Amino acid sequence: MTADVLLVYPDPPPPMVAQTLDLAGYPWKAAGNVSIAMQAEPSDGWVGAVVCADADSEGAFGMCRALRKRDANLVPVLLLVSGTQLAELELREDLFDDFCLSPFHPVELEARLRHQFRRSGRQARPEIIEYGELVLNLETYQAYMGNKPLDLTYMEYELLKFFATNPGKVFTRETLLSRVWGYEYYGGARTVDVHVRRLRAKLGEVHANMIQTVRSVGYRFGQSRWSREP
């Protein structure tokens, strides 16, 4: 178990919760009860917790009590509740740091998590590269276009990562070979062309033009700051 992991209750969590955390790049581990949560706790402790109380109120608040008893207020707890549970929150406000109404919008859940981590001074989000709808998680080697995961090979991911970290710049095929494949790679320039063609196909027709061919030079990802609006 790595550090900076979110605890999520219950196990399995609601699909929308799992999808939102995955797309936002948060490492997480689900636990179905207090005992499992304590056994799976990372050596540095949980960086935070997302506790869904709308389906199992008693189990959820039991998890919150255990976290408070074990770590006082060190673990920020975000509670997901239904509208019918709002009245009882005032009586249990010492068990959580913030709450979000379920069903929730993913943007709101992400915003509340970021707010909690700013307040606590802790961090859970890994390094992320974003360009438009493209999201690359550098820790998990996952790539998404919008909400759709991209099924990339290792070298396709490495090439896309290099492009996305250098938007607007033009690179020759030879430079891409040395920077992405390495100086010890003896493949020809056609290797780059093949991988670019595959990447364009996987990005989809709408986004394929993110990787542009620069005639007689090589390739450019995204827009150059010198490009003019049509």
N, CA, C and O of each residue as an XYZ file, in Angstrom:
920
protein
N       0.843     -1.193      0.000
C       0.000      0.000      0.000
C       0.882      1.247      0.000
O       1.766      1.393      0.843
N       0.634      2.135     -0.943
C       1.415      3.364     -1.018
C       0.833      4.423     -0.099
O      -0.269      4.259      0.424
N       1.564      5.501      0.097
C       1.086      6.602      0.916
C       0.070      7.427      0.134
O      -0.136      7.226     -1.063
N      -0.555      8.354      0.841
C      -1.497      9.293      0.223
C      -2.676      8.575     -0.431
O      -3.016      8.844     -1.583
N      -3.295      7.659      0.319
C      -4.421      6.886     -0.194
C      -5.688      7.289      0.549
O      -5.690      7.438      1.771
N      -6.763      7.462     -0.213
C      -8.065      7.759      0.368
C      -8.758      6.475      0.801
O      -8.738      5.478      0.080
N      -9.369      6.502      1.976
C     -10.240      5.416      2.414
C     -11.640      5.698      1.885
O     -12.138      6.819      1.989
N     -12.268      4.674      1.317
C     -13.627      4.818      0.796
C     -14.518      3.754      1.424
O     -14.149      2.580      1.461
N     -15.671      4.149      1.911
C     -16.665      3.234      2.479
C     -17.977      3.434      1.735
O     -18.387      4.570      1.495
N     -18.657      2.311      1.358
C     -18.418      0.900      1.660
C     -17.581      0.228      0.576
O     -16.991      0.894     -0.275
N     -17.541     -1.091      0.623
C     -16.849     -1.893     -0.391
C     -17.824     -2.927     -0.952
O     -18.284     -3.795     -0.210
N     -18.147     -2.855     -2.233
C     -17.661     -1.877     -3.214
C     -18.377     -0.542     -3.048
O     -19.523     -0.505     -2.599
N     -17.712      0.550     -3.404
C     -18.347      1.863     -3.305
C     -19.339      2.053     -4.443
O     -19.305      1.300     -5.416
N     -20.217      3.038     -4.345
C     -21.101      3.351     -5.473
C     -20.274      3.601     -6.731
O     -19.247      4.276     -6.661
N     -20.697      3.072     -7.882
C     -19.910      3.221     -9.121
C     -19.543      4.663     -9.443
O     -18.443      4.925     -9.929
N     -20.452      5.606     -9.177
C     -20.177      7.000     -9.495
C     -19.043      7.551     -8.627
O     -18.254      8.377     -9.087
N     -18.961      7.096     -7.380
C     -17.874      7.529     -6.494
C     -16.546      7.006     -7.013
O     -15.573      7.754     -7.113
N     -16.505      5.712     -7.346
C     -15.276      5.107     -7.854
C     -14.823      5.772     -9.146
O     -13.637      6.053     -9.321
N     -15.764      6.024    -10.047
C     -15.412      6.640    -11.324
C     -14.895      8.056    -11.136
O     -13.924      8.454    -11.781
N     -15.533      8.817    -10.261
C     -15.110     10.200    -10.026
C     -13.701     10.252     -9.448
O     -12.884     11.067     -9.878
N     -13.411      9.393     -8.482
C     -12.076      9.374     -7.877
C     -11.025      8.923     -8.875
O      -9.918      9.461     -8.902
N     -11.369      7.930     -9.700
C     -10.414      7.442    -10.698
C     -10.092      8.521    -11.728
O      -8.927      8.754    -12.049
N     -11.124      9.170    -12.238
C     -10.910     10.185    -13.259
C     -10.181     11.400    -12.702
O      -9.446     12.077    -13.420
N     -10.392     11.676    -11.401
C      -9.710     12.805    -10.776
C      -8.275     12.460    -10.385
O      -7.497     13.343    -10.021
N      -7.923     11.164    -10.462
C      -6.553     10.762    -10.165
C      -6.254     10.507     -8.710
O      -5.091     10.539     -8.308
N      -7.284     10.249     -7.896
C      -7.061      9.992     -6.473
C      -6.852      8.501     -6.226
O      -7.730      7.705     -6.560
N      -5.715      8.095     -5.650
C      -5.564      6.701     -5.226
C      -6.524      6.430     -4.067
O      -6.642      7.262     -3.166
N      -7.221      5.274     -4.070
C      -8.168      4.985     -3.009
C      -8.238      3.494     -2.750
O      -7.861      2.675     -3.587
N      -8.735      3.163     -1.560
C      -8.918      1.779     -1.155
C     -10.243      1.678     -0.428
O     -10.497      2.427      0.515
N     -11.089      0.757     -0.861
C     -12.401      0.593     -0.244
C     -12.324     -0.402      0.910
O     -11.553     -1.361      0.877
N     -13.140     -0.150      1.928
C     -13.231     -1.056      3.077
C     -14.695     -1.209      3.449
O     -15.448     -0.235      3.468
N     -15.096     -2.448      3.746
C     -16.495     -2.713      4.059
C     -16.830     -2.593      5.528
O     -18.005     -2.570      5.894
N     -15.806     -2.515      6.389
C     -16.058     -2.339      7.816
C     -14.816     -1.751      8.481
O     -13.771     -1.596      7.849
N     -14.948     -1.427      9.764
C     -13.865     -0.764     10.496
C     -12.632     -1.654     10.592
O     -11.509     -1.177     10.434
N     -12.833     -2.937     10.850
C     -11.712     -3.848     11.014
C     -10.852     -3.907      9.750
O      -9.624     -3.851      9.827
N     -11.495     -4.020      8.596
C     -10.755     -4.071      7.341
C     -10.033     -2.751      7.089
O      -8.895     -2.741      6.620
N     -10.697     -1.637      7.404
C     -10.091     -0.321      7.204
C      -8.824     -0.162      8.032
O      -7.840      0.407      7.557
N      -8.840     -0.663      9.276
C      -7.672     -0.533     10.132
C      -6.540     -1.459      9.673
O      -5.366     -1.104      9.772
N      -6.899     -2.644      9.172
C      -5.881     -3.578      8.699
C      -5.209     -3.078      7.417
O      -4.016     -3.297      7.204
N      -5.988     -2.406      6.571
C      -5.466     -1.947      5.276
C      -4.840     -0.564      5.346
O      -4.344     -0.065      4.336
N      -4.851      0.063      6.508
C      -4.354      1.434      6.628
C      -2.872      1.528      6.254
O      -2.067      0.736      6.745
N      -2.498      2.478      5.396
C      -1.083      2.658      5.040
C      -0.252      3.036      6.261
O      -0.792      3.502      7.265
N       1.034      2.839      6.176
C       1.913      3.129      7.313
C       1.863      4.597      7.718
O       2.038      4.924      8.891
N       1.626      5.483      6.753
C       1.533      6.911      7.051
C       0.110      7.345      7.374
O      -0.148      8.532      7.573
N      -0.816      6.385      7.426
C      -2.209      6.714      7.721
C      -2.981      7.081      6.468
O      -2.391      7.355      5.422
N      -4.286      7.086      6.574
C      -5.139      7.502      5.460
C      -5.007      9.004      5.255
O      -4.984      9.768      6.220
N      -4.922      9.421      4.014
C      -4.817     10.850      3.735
C      -6.176     11.530      3.850
O      -6.250     12.752      3.985
N      -7.238     10.757      3.796
C      -8.593     11.277      3.914
C      -9.570     10.129      3.754
O      -9.171      8.989      3.516
N     -10.855     10.435      3.885
C     -11.871      9.394      3.757
C     -13.107      9.946      3.079
O     -13.527     11.072      3.347
N     -13.689      9.142      2.193
C     -14.976      9.433      1.588
C     -15.930      8.361      2.094
O     -15.789      7.188      1.748
N     -16.889      8.753      2.902
C     -17.793      7.807      3.551
C     -19.207      8.022      3.031
O     -19.782      9.098      3.197
N     -19.761      6.997      2.403
C     -21.110      7.076      1.831
C     -22.110      6.606      2.874
O     -22.129      5.435      3.252
N     -22.943      7.535      3.334
C     -23.896      7.227      4.402
C     -25.322      7.084      3.904
O     -26.215      6.761      4.686
N     -25.555      7.317      2.622
C     -26.933      7.323      2.128
C     -27.565      5.941      2.084
O     -28.788      5.822      2.156
N     -26.743      4.882      1.965
C     -27.292      3.530      1.890
C     -27.212      2.797      3.230
O     -28.084      1.986      3.544
N     -26.174      3.077      4.021
C     -25.971      2.402      5.309
C     -25.516      3.430      6.328
O     -24.320      3.597      6.571
N     -26.467      4.105      6.910
C     -26.160      5.212      7.812
C     -25.367      4.762      9.033
O     -24.366      5.389      9.378
N     -25.795      3.688      9.692
C     -25.130      3.260     10.919
C     -23.707      2.779     10.640
O     -22.781      3.107     11.381
N     -23.538      2.005      9.576
C     -22.195      1.544      9.224
C     -21.280      2.706      8.888
O     -20.105      2.709      9.256
N     -21.819      3.694      8.187
C     -21.024      4.856      7.793
C     -20.589      5.669      9.003
O     -19.421      6.042      9.112
N     -21.517      5.947      9.909
C     -21.155      6.737     11.083
C     -20.262      5.943     12.031
O     -19.475      6.521     12.781
N     -20.386      4.610     11.996
C     -19.469      3.781     12.778
C     -18.048      3.921     12.259
O     -17.096      3.966     13.037
N     -17.909      3.992     10.926
C     -16.586      4.199     10.327
C     -16.046      5.573     10.713
O     -14.866      5.709     11.038
N     -16.895      6.577     10.678
C     -16.472      7.932     11.052
C     -16.006      7.979     12.504
O     -14.982      8.593     12.808
N     -16.753      7.333     13.404
C     -16.367      7.321     14.827
C     -15.018      6.642     15.017
O     -14.192      7.100     15.805
N     -14.796      5.547     14.292
C     -13.521      4.837     14.422
C     -12.359      5.698     13.941
O     -11.297      5.706     14.563
N     -12.550      6.419     12.846
C     -11.498      7.296     12.338
C     -11.207      8.422     13.311
O     -10.046      8.764     13.534
N     -12.241      8.998     13.890
C     -12.041     10.093     14.842
C     -11.336      9.579     16.101
O     -10.454     10.247     16.640
N     -11.725      8.400     16.559
C     -11.128      7.846     17.777
C      -9.667      7.497     17.560
O      -8.843      7.649     18.462
N      -9.347      7.024     16.352
C      -7.980      6.575     16.058
C      -7.052      7.730     15.750
O      -5.902      7.745     16.191
N      -7.548      8.704     14.988
C      -6.670      9.765     14.497
C      -7.145     11.171     14.841
O      -6.698     12.146     14.235
N      -8.042     11.277     15.803
C      -8.603     12.587     16.178
C      -9.108     13.285     14.921
O      -9.958     12.749     14.211
N      -8.591     14.473     14.646
C      -9.053     15.212     13.474
C      -8.018     15.225     12.346
O      -8.059     16.088     11.469
N      -7.094     14.268     12.374
C      -6.032     14.262     11.388
C      -6.498     13.775     10.023
O      -5.930     14.163      9.002
N      -7.528     12.926      9.990
C      -8.031     12.398      8.735
C      -9.287     13.164      8.338
O     -10.330     12.994      8.970
N      -9.213     14.009      7.298
C     -10.413     14.728      6.864
C     -11.438     13.760      6.289
O     -11.117     12.942      5.428
N     -12.663     13.857      6.768
C     -13.726     12.944      6.366
C     -14.785     13.697      5.577
O     -15.359     14.671      6.064
N     -15.043     13.237      4.351
C     -16.112     13.779      3.518
C     -17.259     12.782      3.524
O     -17.088     11.624      3.146
N     -18.418     13.232      3.951
C     -19.589     12.377      4.101
C     -20.544     12.596      2.937
O     -20.854     13.737      2.594
N     -21.012     11.515      2.330
C     -22.041     11.590      1.288
C     -23.365     11.179      1.894
O     -23.495     10.069      2.410
N     -24.345     12.057      1.837
C     -25.637     11.790      2.479
C     -26.779     12.097      1.506
O     -26.603     12.807      0.515
N     -27.940     11.548      1.815
C     -29.145     11.863      1.054
C     -29.835     13.068      1.677
O     -29.512     13.470      2.795
N     -30.767     13.630      0.964
C     -31.470     14.799      1.474
C     -32.240     14.519      2.745
O     -32.407     15.414      3.573
N     -32.716     13.290      2.921
C     -33.493     12.951      4.117
C     -32.622     12.850      5.362
O     -33.152     12.797      6.472
N     -31.318     12.823      5.211
C     -30.415     12.693      6.358
C     -29.896     14.022      6.878
O     -29.176     14.056      7.876
N     -30.246     15.103      6.224
C     -29.697     16.397      6.615
C     -30.020     16.765      8.057
O     -29.191     17.354      8.750
N     -31.209     16.421      8.504
C     -31.638     16.811      9.853
C     -30.759     16.205     10.936
O     -30.557     16.823     11.981
N     -30.230     14.995     10.704
C     -29.437     14.334     11.736
C     -27.964     14.727     11.721
O     -27.218     14.350     12.624
N     -27.538     15.473     10.718
C     -26.128     15.823     10.623
C     -25.669     16.720     11.763
O     -24.540     16.604     12.240
N     -26.558     17.621     12.199
C     -26.180     18.553     13.267
C     -25.798     17.817     14.542
O     -24.942     18.277     15.297
N     -26.437     16.662     14.783
C     -26.149     15.892     15.986
C     -24.847     15.100     15.867
O     -24.326     14.603     16.865
N     -24.322     14.983     14.639
C     -23.126     14.168     14.427
C     -22.020     14.961     13.730
O     -21.135     14.382     13.100
N     -22.078     16.279     13.847
C     -21.142     17.109     13.102
C     -19.696     16.937     13.544
O     -18.780     17.356     12.836
N     -19.479     16.324     14.707
C     -18.112     16.087     15.164
C     -17.470     14.889     14.470
O     -16.281     14.630     14.652
N     -18.258     14.154     13.672
C     -17.762     12.930     13.050
C     -17.276     13.136     11.614
O     -16.726     12.209     11.019
N     -17.464     14.319     11.052
C     -17.050     14.552      9.672
C     -16.623     16.004      9.495
O     -16.923     16.852     10.336
N     -15.930     16.288      8.409
C     -15.436     17.644      8.142
C     -16.286     18.384      7.121
O     -16.407     19.608      7.172
N     -16.869     17.642      6.203
C     -17.705     18.255      5.172
C     -18.651     17.183      4.656
O     -18.417     15.991      4.857
N     -19.725     17.609      3.988
C     -20.639     16.637      3.424
C     -21.044     17.066      2.018
O     -20.912     18.229      1.636
N     -21.538     16.095      1.268
C     -21.979     16.329     -0.099
C     -23.266     15.539     -0.303
O     -23.351     14.367      0.066
N     -24.262     16.187     -0.891
C     -25.543     15.525     -1.118
C     -25.440     14.523     -2.256
O     -24.834     14.793     -3.293
N     -26.043     13.365     -2.041
C     -26.090     12.329     -3.070
C     -27.526     12.204     -3.593
O     -28.466     12.187     -2.798
N     -27.711     12.116     -4.921
C     -26.692     12.027     -5.972
C     -25.943     13.347     -6.134
O     -26.517     14.426     -5.987
N     -24.660     13.239     -6.436
C     -23.785     14.403     -6.497
C     -23.298     14.619     -7.921
O     -23.392     13.732     -8.769
N     -22.775     15.814     -8.166
C     -22.099     16.092     -9.440
C     -20.608     15.867     -9.214
O     -20.068     16.342     -8.215
N     -19.927     15.157    -10.114
C     -18.498     14.886     -9.930
C     -17.662     16.132     -9.662
O     -16.720     16.089     -8.870
N     -17.998     17.235    -10.314
C     -17.234     18.472    -10.121
C     -17.334     18.948     -8.679
O     -16.355     19.438     -8.115
N     -18.519     18.807     -8.076
C     -18.686     19.233     -6.685
C     -17.888     18.343     -5.743
O     -17.243     18.839     -4.819
N     -17.926     17.033     -5.971
C     -17.180     16.124     -5.106
C     -15.687     16.423     -5.178
O     -15.015     16.454     -4.147
N     -15.158     16.643     -6.382
C     -13.743     16.984     -6.531
C     -13.408     18.286     -5.815
O     -12.375     18.389     -5.154
N     -14.289     19.284     -5.949
C     -14.039     20.590     -5.332
C     -14.013     20.473     -3.811
O     -13.184     21.103     -3.154
N     -14.906     19.679     -3.256
C     -14.948     19.522     -1.799
C     -13.718     18.765     -1.297
O     -13.195     19.067     -0.224
N     -13.261     17.791     -2.066
C     -12.039     17.086     -1.674
C     -10.835     18.023     -1.704
O     -10.021     18.023     -0.781
N     -10.724     18.818     -2.761
C      -9.602     19.760     -2.844
C      -9.638     20.745     -1.685
O      -8.599     21.077     -1.114
N     -10.827     21.209     -1.338
C     -10.968     22.152     -0.217
C     -10.503     21.512      1.084
O      -9.816     22.150      1.882
N     -10.879     20.249      1.300
C     -10.463     19.575      2.523
C      -8.951     19.421      2.606
O      -8.357     19.609      3.668
N      -8.337     19.080      1.486
C      -6.890     18.885      1.510
C      -6.150     20.209      1.700
O      -5.091     20.246      2.326
N      -6.703     21.286      1.163
C      -6.086     22.604      1.399
C      -6.164     22.967      2.873
O      -5.207     23.494      3.439
N      -7.291     22.688      3.486
C      -7.467     23.009      4.908
C      -6.559     22.163      5.790
O      -6.006     22.654      6.775
N      -6.407     20.897      5.436
C      -5.623     19.995      6.280
C      -4.137     20.045      5.974
O      -3.319     19.582      6.768
N      -3.781     20.616      4.806
C      -2.387     20.656      4.414
C      -1.878     19.336      3.887
O      -0.674     19.160      3.699
N      -2.805     18.388      3.642
C      -2.418     17.082      3.130
C      -2.699     17.031      1.638
O      -3.408     17.879      1.096
N      -2.135     16.027      0.984
C      -2.279     15.915     -0.458
C      -2.540     14.470     -0.828
O      -1.903     13.560     -0.298
N      -3.484     14.258     -1.745
C      -3.767     12.896     -2.189
C      -3.653     12.760     -3.696
O      -3.506     11.651     -4.210
N      -3.718     13.866     -4.403
C      -3.752     13.753     -5.858
C      -2.357     13.564     -6.430
O      -1.448     14.334     -6.121
N      -2.182     12.545     -7.259
C      -0.885     12.336     -7.883
C      -0.640     13.357     -8.982
O      -1.492     14.199     -9.265
N       0.534     13.273     -9.598
C       0.845     14.217    -10.663
C      -0.012     13.932    -11.887
O      -0.074     12.805    -12.377
N      -0.659     14.961    -12.360
C      -1.586     14.842    -13.476
C      -1.155     15.805    -14.581
O      -0.757     16.937    -14.309
N      -1.238     15.343    -15.834
C      -1.047     16.221    -16.990
C      -2.395     16.361    -17.679
O      -3.036     15.359    -17.996
N      -2.825     17.582    -17.911
C      -4.099     17.824    -18.564
C      -3.902     18.737    -19.770
O      -3.180     19.732    -19.697
N      -4.542     18.395    -20.860
C      -4.561     19.257    -22.034
C      -5.935     19.106    -22.658
O      -6.249     18.076    -23.256
N      -6.750     20.140    -22.514
C      -8.128     20.041    -22.984
C      -8.837     18.911    -22.267
O      -8.865     18.879    -21.037
N      -9.412     17.983    -23.021
C     -10.108     16.844    -22.427
C      -9.182     15.674    -22.122
O      -9.614     14.675    -21.546
N      -7.920     15.789    -22.502
C      -6.958     14.722    -22.255
C      -6.407     14.811    -20.833
O      -5.989     15.879    -20.386
N      -6.411     13.680    -20.126
C      -5.879     13.613    -18.762
C      -4.943     12.418    -18.680
O      -5.322     11.302    -19.037
N      -3.714     12.651    -18.208
C      -2.732     11.588    -18.015
C      -2.369     11.517    -16.543
O      -1.951     12.514    -15.953
N      -2.526     10.345    -15.951
C      -2.120     10.112    -14.568
C      -0.729      9.484    -14.594
O      -0.573      8.350    -15.046
N       0.283     10.210    -14.115
C       1.661      9.757    -14.234
C       2.016      8.661    -13.243
O       3.036      7.993    -13.407
N       1.188      8.462    -12.209
C       1.473      7.409    -11.240
C       0.884      6.072    -11.672
O       1.503      5.025    -11.483
N      -0.307      6.111    -12.248
C      -0.985      4.862    -12.599
C      -0.885      4.520    -14.079
O      -1.342      3.459    -14.506
N      -0.279      5.429    -14.873
C      -0.162      5.227    -16.317
C      -1.540      5.070    -16.978
O      -1.698      4.327    -17.947
N      -2.516      5.777    -16.438
C      -3.836      5.791    -17.054
C      -3.984      7.055    -17.888
O      -3.428      8.104    -17.563
N      -4.742      6.931    -18.964
C      -5.011      8.070    -19.835
C      -6.496      8.103    -20.148
O      -7.117      7.068    -20.391
N      -7.061      9.312    -20.141
C      -8.480      9.486    -20.422
C      -8.674     10.624    -21.415
O      -7.968     11.632    -21.383
N      -9.631     10.437    -22.279
C     -10.081     11.520    -23.146
C     -11.526     11.790    -22.760
O     -12.419     11.002    -23.072
N     -11.753     12.925    -22.071
C     -13.055     13.151    -21.482
C     -13.247     12.139    -20.369
O     -12.404     12.038    -19.477
N     -14.333     11.390    -20.403
C     -14.565     10.350    -19.410
C     -14.233      8.960    -19.939
O     -14.535      7.962    -19.285
N     -13.619      8.884    -21.109
C     -13.357      7.603    -21.746
C     -11.891      7.204    -21.580
O     -11.002      7.943    -22.001
N     -11.627      6.039    -20.967
C     -10.234      5.597    -20.832
C      -9.640      5.230    -22.184
O     -10.332      4.703    -23.055
N      -8.352      5.514    -22.351
C      -7.643      5.178    -23.575
C      -6.804      3.921    -23.343
O      -6.044      3.851    -22.377
N      -6.938      2.953    -24.204
C      -6.196      1.701    -24.093
C      -4.882      1.853    -24.862
O      -4.824      1.601    -26.066
N      -3.830      2.268    -24.153
C      -2.554      2.564    -24.788
C      -1.487      1.547    -24.397
O      -1.486      1.033    -23.279
N      -0.589      1.266    -25.319
C       0.594      0.491    -24.979
C       1.554      1.392    -24.196
O       1.346      2.602    -24.098
N       2.603      0.785    -23.645
C       3.564      1.556    -22.864
C       4.189      2.676    -23.697
O       4.257      3.818    -23.244
N       4.643      2.358    -24.903
C       5.314      3.368    -25.715
C       4.329      4.398    -26.262
O       4.689      5.563    -26.432
N       3.099      3.989    -26.540
C       2.089      4.961    -26.954
C       1.848      5.964    -25.827
O       1.722      7.164    -26.068
N       1.785      5.457    -24.592
C       1.598      6.341    -23.436
C       2.795      7.284    -23.289
O       2.619      8.481    -23.062
N       4.002      6.748    -23.415
C       5.200      7.569    -23.258
C       5.264      8.661    -24.329
O       5.643      9.797    -24.041
N       4.897      8.319    -25.544
C       4.910      9.314    -26.616
C       3.855     10.383    -26.363
O       4.124     11.573    -26.532
N       2.657      9.968    -25.960
C       1.598     10.934    -25.679
C       1.972     11.821    -24.494
O       1.678     13.016    -24.491
N       2.615     11.239    -23.495
C       3.051     12.030    -22.330
C       4.080     13.075    -22.750
O       4.026     14.220    -22.301
N       5.012     12.683    -23.606
C       6.023     13.632    -24.074
C       5.364     14.765    -24.851
O       5.686     15.936    -24.649
N       4.445     14.411    -25.735
C       3.730     15.440    -26.488
C       2.987     16.392    -25.549
O       3.088     17.612    -25.680
N       2.238     15.817    -24.598
C       1.376     16.625    -23.736
C       2.156     17.534    -22.797
O       1.641     18.561    -22.356
N       3.394     17.164    -22.490
C       4.221     18.031    -21.638
C       4.958     19.095    -22.438
O       5.617     19.968    -21.873
N       4.838     19.012    -23.762
C       5.488     20.007    -24.627
C       4.522     20.508    -25.702
O       4.829     20.434    -26.892
N       3.360     21.016    -25.293
C       2.368     21.434    -26.294
C       2.867     22.611    -27.143
O       3.545     23.516    -26.656
N       2.508     22.562    -28.409
C       2.835     23.664    -29.301
C       4.226     23.607    -29.904
O       4.539     24.399    -30.793
N       5.074     22.686    -29.443
C       6.442     22.602    -29.954
C       6.529     21.564    -31.072
O       5.843     20.542    -31.041
N       7.367     21.837    -32.040
C       7.556     20.924    -33.162
C       8.794     20.068    -32.903
O       9.848     20.583    -32.531
N       8.656     18.748    -33.104
C       9.771     17.830    -32.902
C       9.975     16.991    -34.157
O       9.016     16.508    -34.759
N      11.223     16.826    -34.539
C      11.527     15.947    -35.660
C      11.356     14.501    -35.209
O      11.322     14.213    -34.012
N      11.251     13.608    -36.167
C      11.138     12.189    -35.849
C      12.384     11.707    -35.110
O      12.289     10.893    -34.191
N      13.536     12.202    -35.507
C      14.790     11.797    -34.870
C      14.823     12.240    -33.403
O      15.283     11.499    -32.534
N      14.331     13.452    -33.137
C      14.300     13.939    -31.760
C      13.341     13.103    -30.924
O      13.646     12.767    -29.780
N      12.188     12.768    -31.486
C      11.223     11.940    -30.763
C      11.803     10.560    -30.472
O      11.598     10.016    -29.387
N      12.512     10.004    -31.417
C      13.141      8.701    -31.197
C      14.120      8.752    -30.025
O      14.123      7.858    -29.178
N      14.947      9.793    -29.975
C      15.954      9.885    -28.916
C      15.346     10.243    -27.572
O      15.801      9.750    -26.539
N      14.318     11.099    -27.566
C      13.729     11.564    -26.303
C      12.738     10.570    -25.708
O      12.620     10.471    -24.487
N      12.032      9.839    -26.554
C      10.998      8.921    -26.069
C      11.499      7.480    -26.031
O      11.315      6.782    -25.034
N      12.123      7.040    -27.103
C      12.597      5.657    -27.165
C      13.983      5.504    -26.545
O      14.338      4.427    -26.067
N      14.761      6.580    -26.552
C      16.089      6.530    -25.958
C      17.173      6.439    -27.008
O      16.948      5.968    -28.123
N      18.353      6.898    -26.633
C      19.471      6.961    -27.578
C      19.929      5.567    -28.028
O      20.545      5.422    -29.084
N      19.622      4.539    -27.215
C      20.078      3.203    -27.557
C      19.103      2.486    -28.493
O      19.352      1.349    -28.897
N      18.021      3.132    -28.830
C      17.052      2.503    -29.718
C      17.496      2.682    -31.170
O      17.842      3.785    -31.592
N      17.484      1.587    -31.925
C      18.004      1.630    -33.291
C      16.905      1.577    -34.347
O      17.190      1.395    -35.531
N      15.659      1.735    -33.929
C      14.575      1.741    -34.900
C      14.614      2.991    -35.765
O      15.231      3.992    -35.400
N      13.954      2.926    -36.906
C      13.949      4.060    -37.813
C      12.806      5.010    -37.538
O      11.995      4.795    -36.638
N      12.760      6.072    -38.337
C      11.746      7.111    -38.168
C      10.340      6.567    -38.384
O       9.370      7.135    -37.881
N      10.223      5.480    -39.122
C       8.898      4.904    -39.369
C       8.235      4.465    -38.060
O       7.009      4.436    -37.960
N       9.057      4.122    -37.057
C       8.512      3.752    -35.749
C       7.659      4.884    -35.177
O       6.585      4.645    -34.625
N       8.142      6.105    -35.315
C       7.388      7.266    -34.825
C       6.090      7.414    -35.598
O       5.034      7.639    -35.006
N       6.163      7.290    -36.908
C       4.959      7.434    -37.732
C       3.892      6.406    -37.353
O       2.707      6.730    -37.273
N       4.319      5.186    -37.125
C       3.378      4.121    -36.762
C       2.697      4.428    -35.431
O       1.482      4.277    -35.302
N       3.477      4.858    -34.445
C       2.905      5.160    -33.129
C       1.991      6.385    -33.171
O       0.968      6.422    -32.487
N       2.354      7.374    -33.963
C       1.492      8.549    -34.111
C       0.171      8.144    -34.752
O      -0.893      8.589    -34.323
N       0.238      7.297    -35.782
C      -0.986      6.841    -36.446
C      -1.894      6.085    -35.471
O      -3.111      6.269    -35.475
N      -1.295      5.244    -34.645
C      -2.081      4.497    -33.662
C      -2.668      5.417    -32.595
O      -3.813      5.248    -32.177
N      -1.871      6.391    -32.160
C      -2.367      7.341    -31.164
C      -3.553      8.127    -31.713
O      -4.555      8.294    -31.018
N      -3.456      8.601    -32.928
C      -4.557      9.349    -33.536
C      -5.819      8.507    -33.585
O      -6.914      8.999    -33.311
N      -5.665      7.239    -33.934
C      -6.830      6.352    -34.005
C      -7.469      6.177    -32.624
O      -8.693      6.141    -32.506
N      -6.643      6.068    -31.583
C      -7.167      5.859    -30.241
C      -7.722      7.143    -29.634
O      -8.635      7.090    -28.810
N      -7.189      8.286    -30.025
C      -7.744      9.555    -29.564
C      -9.131      9.792    -30.146
O      -9.941     10.514    -29.564
N      -9.400      9.185    -31.292
C     -10.708      9.328    -31.915
C     -10.718     10.410    -32.973
O      -9.853     11.286    -33.001
N     -11.705     10.333    -33.836
C     -11.772     11.251    -34.970
C     -11.817     12.706    -34.547
O     -11.219     13.562    -35.198
N     -12.530     12.994    -33.451
C     -12.691     14.383    -33.000
C     -11.370     14.961    -32.507
O     -11.100     16.146    -32.700
N     -10.541     14.126    -31.866
C      -9.322     14.621    -31.216
C      -8.042     14.216    -31.925
O      -6.950     14.549    -31.464
N      -8.158     13.505    -33.034
C      -6.957     13.023    -33.728
C      -6.042     14.161    -34.145
O      -4.823     13.994    -34.181
N      -6.617     15.324    -34.462
C      -5.797     16.453    -34.926
C      -5.037     17.140    -33.802
O      -4.383     18.155    -34.039
N      -5.106     16.607    -32.572
C      -4.250     17.132    -31.503
C      -2.785     16.923    -31.880
O      -1.926     17.733    -31.532
N      -2.507     15.831    -32.593
C      -1.154     15.569    -33.067
C      -1.109     15.952    -34.544
O      -1.686     15.272    -35.392
N      -0.426     17.033    -34.831
C      -0.405     17.573    -36.189
C       0.918     17.257    -36.885
O       1.984     17.294    -36.271
N       0.828     16.953    -38.153
C       2.023     16.739    -38.967
C       2.529     18.084    -39.492
O       1.782     18.842    -40.110
N       3.783     18.362    -39.242
C       4.416     19.576    -39.767
C       5.257     19.142    -40.963
O       6.282     18.480    -40.802
N       4.827     19.512    -42.138
C       5.429     19.032    -43.376
C       6.946     19.244    -43.403
O       7.444     20.328    -43.100
N       7.651     18.200    -43.766
C       9.119     18.194    -43.923
C       9.865     18.386    -42.602
O      11.086     18.544    -42.604
N       9.146     18.374    -41.472
C       9.821     18.549    -40.183
C       9.520     17.373    -39.247
O      10.416     16.593    -38.925
N       8.269     17.246    -38.812
C       7.924     16.204    -37.852
C       6.512     16.374    -37.346
O       5.564     16.429    -38.130
N       6.369     16.459    -36.020
C       5.040     16.512    -35.422
C       4.964     17.583    -34.337
O       5.961     17.941    -33.709
N       3.745     18.078    -34.143
C       3.456     19.041    -33.070
C       2.173     18.603    -32.389
O       1.212     18.197    -33.042
N       2.174     18.692    -31.060
C       0.983     18.367    -30.278
C       0.313     19.666    -29.835
O       0.966     20.545    -29.272
N      -0.977     19.784    -30.090
C      -1.713     20.969    -29.656
C      -1.396     22.175    -30.504
O      -0.775     22.069    -31.562
N      -1.828     23.315    -30.028
C      -1.699     24.545    -30.794
C      -0.459     25.324    -30.408
O      -0.135     25.463    -29.229
N       0.222     25.825    -31.408
C       1.317     26.756    -31.153
C       0.722     28.099    -30.720
O      -0.343     28.497    -31.192
N       1.402     28.770    -29.841
C       0.869     30.070    -29.400
C       0.911     31.084    -30.529
O       0.299     32.147    -30.427
N       1.640     30.765    -31.626
C       1.701     31.692    -32.755
C       0.618     31.422    -33.800
O       0.480     32.157    -34.778
N      -0.160     30.330    -33.565
C      -1.169     29.986    -34.584
C      -2.279     31.004    -34.566
O      -2.605     31.571    -33.523
N      -2.856     31.233    -35.725
C      -3.934     32.210    -35.844
C      -5.284     31.512    -35.838
O      -5.426     30.379    -36.298
N      -6.262     32.215    -35.310
C      -7.622     31.697    -35.358
C      -8.103     31.712    -36.790
O      -7.830     32.667    -37.518
N      -8.830     30.654    -37.226
C      -9.320     30.645    -38.600
C     -10.364     31.713    -38.818
O     -10.886     31.849    -39.924
